């Protein structure tokens, strides 16, 4: 979802960040999906990032999540 609308994109990269076991985050990891959009006229990629936990592989997975997120 982007600006309360479904947003479909091709994953250009996956970035995983791990925090140290003794840090305040205590060894947690975050996974970010990256989308690159080429901008004219310089073909200079614009980088958009999305939290992997907020992304869905299929339209049906998104629909299921939206209708079941309030139950439970």
C-alpha positions in Angstrom: 0.0 0.0 0.0 1.2 3.5 -0.8 -0.9 6.5 0.1 -3.8 4.2 1.0 -3.8 2.6 -2.5 -2.4 -0.7 -3.6 1.0 -0.3 -5.2 2.5 -3.0 -7.4 6.2 -3.0 -8.0 9.2 -5.1 -9.0 11.7 -5.6 -6.2 15.1 -4.3 -7.3 16.9 -5.2 -4.1 16.3 -6.5 -0.6 18.2 -4.8 2.3 18.4 -6.6 5.7 19.7 -4.7 8.7 20.7 -6.6 11.9 21.3 -4.9 15.2 23.9 -6.1 17.7 22.8 -8.4 20.5 23.8 -5.9 23.1 22.1 -2.9 21.4 18.7 -1.5 22.6 17.1 -3.4 19.6 18.6 -6.6 21.0 19.5 -8.5 17.8 16.4 -7.6 15.8 16.4 -7.5 12.1 14.5 -5.4 9.6 13.9 -6.2 5.9 13.4 -3.5 3.4 12.2 -4.0 -0.2 13.6 -1.5 -2.8 11.9 -0.3 -5.9 13.9 1.7 -8.5 12.0 4.0 -10.8 14.0 5.5 -13.7 13.3 9.2 -14.2 13.5 10.9 -17.5 15.5 12.5 -19.1 18.7 11.4 -17.3 17.6 7.8 -16.6 18.5 8.5 -13.0 16.9 5.9 -10.7 14.6 7.2 -7.9 14.7 4.8 -4.9 11.6 3.9 -3.0 11.7 1.6 0.0 8.9 -0.5 1.6 8.9 -2.5 4.9 8.8 -6.1 3.8 6.3 -7.0 6.4 3.8 -4.6 4.9 4.2 -6.1 1.4 2.2 -9.0 -0.1 3.1 -11.4 -2.9 -0.3 -11.5 -4.4 -3.4 -9.3 -4.6 -5.4 -12.1 -2.8 -2.9 -12.0 0.2 -3.5 -8.2 0.5 -7.3 -8.7 0.4 -7.1 -11.4 3.0 -4.9 -9.3 5.3 -7.2 -6.3 5.0 -10.4 -8.2 5.8 -8.8 -10.3 8.6 -6.5 -7.7 10.3 -9.3 -6.6 12.7 -10.1 -10.2 13.8 -7.8 -11.5 16.4 
